[in-house]
Amino acid sequence: MAKKTKEARIQVILECTEHKESGKPGTSRYITTKNKKNTPERLEIKKFNPILRKMTVHKEIK
C-alpha cells in the first residue's frame, strides 16, 4: 500500500490585525494547519478575539 505523507500540510500561526491598533495589552493568536499546495498564499480568517470581545480578521504570520 502507498504510504500517506503529511508534507503538504503545515502548521501556521494566525494573529489579530486589529489588536495592535487598539493599544490593549496581550495578543490574540490561533494555531491551525493549511495545505500549502492548495493555498500557497497567506491565510486571512475571521476569528473571535477574546480581549476585544468581537470577531476580527486574523492573518498568517509564519
C-alpha positions in Angstrom: 0.0 0.0 0.0 1.0 3.6 -0.6 2.3 5.5 2.3 0.5 8.8 3.1 2.8 11.7 3.7 1.9 14.9 5.6 4.4 17.1 3.8 1.7 19.2 2.2 0.1 20.2 5.5 2.0 22.8 7.6 1.2 24.5 10.9 0.6 28.2 10.7 0.0 31.0 13.3 -2.8 33.5 12.9 -2.6 36.8 14.6 -5.3 39.5 15.0 -4.8 42.6 12.8 -6.9 45.0 14.9 -5.4 44.2 18.3 -2.2 46.1 17.9 -4.1 49.3 16.9 -6.4 49.1 19.9 -3.5 49.6 22.4 -4.7 46.9 24.8 -2.0 44.6 26.3 -1.7 41.0 25.1 -2.2 39.3 21.7 -4.8 37.1 20.1 -3.3 34.2 18.2 -4.6 30.9 16.9 -2.7 27.9 15.6 -4.1 26.0 12.6 -2.9 23.9 9.6 -3.1 24.5 5.9 -2.3 22.6 2.8 0.5 24.6 1.1 -0.2 23.1 -2.3 -3.8 24.2 -2.4 -3.3 27.5 -0.5 0.2 28.9 -1.2 -0.8 32.5 -0.2 -1.2 33.6 3.4 -4.4 32.9 5.2 -6.9 35.5 6.3 -9.7 34.2 8.5 -12.3 35.9 10.8 -11.9 34.6 14.3 -13.1 35.7 17.7 -10.7 37.9 19.7 -11.4 37.4 23.4 -9.6 40.5 24.5 -11.6 42.8 22.2 -14.7 40.6 22.6 -15.6 40.7 18.9 -14.9 38.9 15.6 -11.8 40.3 13.9 -9.6 39.4 10.9 -6.6 37.2 11.8 -3.7 36.9 9.3 -1.0 34.3 9.0 2.3 35.5 10.4 4.5 32.5 10.0 
